[in-house]
Amino acid sequence: MKPKNLAVVTAFTLGLPTLALAQSGADTDGDGVLTFEEVQAALPEVDTDTFSAMDANGDGVLDTDEVAIAQEAGLLPPSNG
């Protein structure tokens, strides 16, 4: 595979989790991460303690890795599709 093609395939593949998260409907501002407010709007039963437990790096948002871990732990429902 040509280096240019490999770069395009790699960029596309690495972008898929963010795209899936952004299209999930919960990411209302489309920035690729989920805030507490976005999660709670979709899942009102999630409280600040649960959100904090999912926010492994403590930055106040859930990125794709944190969402995947939370889904595996049963804290968030699996993604559609």
RAHUFEN-V567239 format. One record per pair of residues at least 24 apart in sequence whose C-alpha atoms are under 10 Angstrom apart, sorted by sequence separation. I is the first residue (numbers start at 0). J is the second residue. D is the distance in whole Angstrom. If there is no record, write none. Layout:
i=I j=J d=D
i=I j=J d=D
This chain:
i=34 j=58 d=10
i=35 j=59 d=7
i=36 j=60 d=10
i=50 j=74 d=9
i=34 j=59 d=7
i=35 j=60 d=7
i=49 j=74 d=8
i=50 j=75 d=10
i=33 j=59 d=9
i=34 j=60 d=5
i=35 j=61 d=8
i=49 j=75 d=10
i=32 j=59 d=10
i=33 j=60 d=5
i=34 j=61 d=7
i=32 j=60 d=6
i=33 j=61 d=5
i=34 j=62 d=9
i=31 j=60 d=10
i=32 j=61 d=5
i=33 j=62 d=7
i=45 j=74 d=9
i=31 j=61 d=9
i=32 j=62 d=5
i=33 j=63 d=9
i=45 j=75 d=9
i=31 j=62 d=7
i=32 j=63 d=7
i=30 j=62 d=10
i=31 j=63 d=8
i=33 j=65 d=10
i=32 j=65 d=10
i=33 j=66 d=9
i=42 j=75 d=9
i=32 j=66 d=9
i=42 j=76 d=9
i=38 j=75 d=9
i=20 j=62 d=8
i=21 j=63 d=10
i=20 j=63 d=7
i=19 j=63 d=9
i=17 j=62 d=8
i=18 j=63 d=10
i=16 j=62 d=9
i=17 j=63 d=6
i=20 j=66 d=9
i=16 j=63 d=6
i=17 j=64 d=10
i=20 j=67 d=10
i=15 j=63 d=10
i=16 j=64 d=9
i=16 j=66 d=10
i=16 j=67 d=9
i=23 j=78 d=7
i=23 j=79 d=8
i=22 j=79 d=10
i=23 j=80 d=10
i=20 j=78 d=8
i=19 j=78 d=8
i=19 j=79 d=9
i=19 j=80 d=9
